[in-house]
Amino acid sequence: MTSQNHSDPLISRRRAIRSFVLRQGRITLAQSKALEQLWPAYGLNFTGQILDLDSIFQRQAPRTLEIGFGDGESLVTVAAAHPERDYLGIEVHEPGVGHCLLAAQQAELKNLKVMRHDAVEVLKQSLKPNDLDEVLIYFPDPWPKTKHHKRRIIQTEFVQLLGTRIQALGRLRLATDWAPYADWMLDVLSTSDCFENAAADHRFVTRPAERPVTKFERRGLRLGHLSHDLEFIRKT
Ligand SMILES: C[S@@+](CC[C@H](N)C(=O)[O-])C[C@H]1O[C@@H](n2cnc3c(N)ncnc32)[C@H](O)[C@@H]1O
């Protein structure tokens, strides 16, 4: 069962239309302990203030943001494979964040920080222009009903915001297994003056070999869904 938890202090009430519904999903004891014990090492609290990522990561390195990382397995895998980069993950689902912290500890990551907040607000309020080299949005909620399309995270205004936070020649990588959303993404991104398609015009890219299969993708594959990958480059 899903329910909107308006009393959660981590989620501000200002924005009426959000791309998520806070699920009260079951949290395991290990996840709950991880949230308590590993948060000082990996967690960043949302304060509404600008984050100084260079000082948080204690170096200047190319930075990847993953929005809606789910259980974080894919994020931890790529962060472990690229110690030369820094990774920021944003997810609102508490058990998923707990799971990610456990995986990060197991992989002994030094290049990952995690936030539990609405990514749209984090991008608007806490990240600086050109702060990011890469943004990953894998299998965002497809909101299939027409009346819910306004909840899809990929919207013209949001893409414009991403365009300000991603530096020139940085990459925006997306994937979805919901074909109508894949076309929606292509349409929205193709009309943006900030990005150009890394594939031919109005085409998807071949699935990147190093993108791990995510939990949500695995579920779609079992249902016979095909994944579509998109890659857009921030124009100079
Ligand atoms: C369909 S799931 C996919 C999770 C993961 N990427 C995967 O492929 O397994 C989408 C996730 O995005 C998160 N999400 C949606 N909108 C978000 C937002 N504005 N900020 C942070 N997380 C968000 C949801 O909580 C959910 O866990």
The ligand as an ORCA input file, in Angstrom:
! r2SCAN-3c Opt
* xyz 0 1
  C      10.832      3.237    -10.291
  S      12.001      3.534     -9.064
  C      13.549      3.106     -9.834
  C      14.640      2.940     -8.820
  C      16.020      2.592     -9.414
  N      16.552      3.645    -10.231
  C      15.954      1.302    -10.192
  O      16.064      1.351    -11.432
  O      15.805      0.234     -9.551
  C      12.084      5.300     -9.043
  C      12.715      5.833     -7.759
  O      12.847      7.241     -7.863
  C      12.601      7.816     -6.589
  N      12.218      9.210     -6.834
  C      11.206      9.644     -7.613
  N      11.172     10.980     -7.642
  C      12.195     11.412     -6.859
  C      12.660     12.690     -6.484
  N      12.070     13.812     -6.938
  N      13.713     12.773     -5.670
  C      14.324     11.645     -5.209
  N      13.924     10.388     -5.524
  C      12.867     10.276     -6.345
  C      11.492      6.946     -6.011
  O      11.465      7.004     -4.603
  C      11.876      5.561     -6.518
  O      12.663      4.854     -5.591
*
